[in-house]
Amino acid sequence: MYDVIITGSVVYTGGEVLREGYVYIKSGRIVDVGEGPVPEDYTYATLVLGGPHRVITPGLAVAADVATYNYRLLKPSARERGEILKRTSRERQFLASLFGVYELHLSGATTILVESLDASLVRAIEEAAGGFYGVAMPACWGAPLPGDIAGVRVDLEGCEGGGVDWREILYFENRLAYSPIGEHDVWVRSMKLRQAAGLAGGTLKEGERAEVAVYDARLPPLAFIESNPEAAVLAPTLGARVESLIAGDEVLVDAGQHLNISPKQLADALAKLLATA
């Protein structure tokens, strides 16, 4: 397995803010997070990411209705989305999901709980797009959570039944865009979702699974954030797109480009969805 060194002017670990810091990853796990010059042993890393004027944060955990992404402009309710999924082929759900996952990865999400009735669909998305996944099941759907994948039952407006309150977690439904712009307590809500689904991670800490987002602070909306490093916690909520995104031992995004989902794949997926609409 290769190792990765990521450097930045500001590092938010999920608990504290470091200046001129670094994150060292080996075999998909965080080995070290520190402040100051990179230790010499780490300078021989296989892959070097980040650099001056970068902000480094943990990856977010989100739940989203990606399988009905192509219907989001119609703003269907949770009950309506369940009915849509029942009459929609697995292939169409998969193609729609590529768009949602692409947007979420570019927004700094490394763990995505897919609103779905089909765990095999989630596995297919994971294989194609990379990253970490689980199932988010609206409580009123009445279906059991799959036993072979992480899952959480969620109480939504008009769709309750003893699940986690959607207002406490990062749950994106009926969104015109999946970016967590302006989300209140984005890190707290991300961690609550992880805890509800029994998922680890969410911080840049030694021994944790690597889930790391890197933002370019030379560009708006993060320009000048280095003059107020404590504001690094706001990076995902300002609408910034990630420059690099790491999930375990895989780089999902580099230089602002998704390495697993290409523009051509999205164009082909769009053509297929429109052809059968």
C-alpha positions, 0 to 999 in steps of 0.5 A: 500500500502506498503512503500519502503526505498532505500539507496545508497552511491550516489543518482542522482535525475535527477538534482543533486547528493547526497552523502549517500542518500535515497529515500522513497516511499509510495503508489507508489509515492516518499515522500522524497529524502534526504542526510545523515542518514535515518529518524527514521520514514522511518526505519520501511518501509515494504521493504528495498532496496539498501544499501552501495555502491549503485547508485540510479537514476531515471528510463529511458523512452525509445521507442523501436521496441520490438514487432519485437525484434526477427527480429532485427538482420535483421535490418528491416527499419521502413516501413519493421517493419510495414509490418511485424507487419501487417502479424504477429499474436498478440501472436507472437508480445507479445512473442517477446516483452517479450524479449525486455521489459526484456532487457530494464528493466534490463537496467534501463527503467521504461517507455517503448513506444512500436512501435506498431499498437495495443494498446491492445498489449501494455496493455497485455505487461503491465499486464504481465511484469509490468512498464509503457507503451505507443505507439511510432508510426513511422510517415510513418505508417500513422496510427492514434495514439490510444486515450486510451494510451499515444503515440508519432509519431516519424520521423525515417530515411526514415520514416518521416511525422511531428513527433518527431525527433528520434535523440532527444529521446531515441528510440531503433530500429535495435539494437543488444542490447537495453542497452543505452550504450554510449547514448549522453545526456541520461537523456535529451533524456529520458525527451524529450520523456516523454514530447512528449508523455505527460508523467510525472515522470523522476526525483526523486522528492517529489510527483513524481510517483516512477520510480527508478533504483538501481545499484551495485557500487561494481561491474564493470563497476560502481566500484570506481564510489563513488570516483567520485560521479558526474559520477553517471549520467553515470550509464545507459550509461556504460552498468550496469545492475540494481540490483533493479527497481521500477515502481510505487508500484511494484518492477520489478527487485530485486537482478538483477532478473526480478520478472515478466518475468522469464528465464523459460517464456523466454525459453517457448516464444523462443520455441514457436517463433522458432516452428512457424518461 
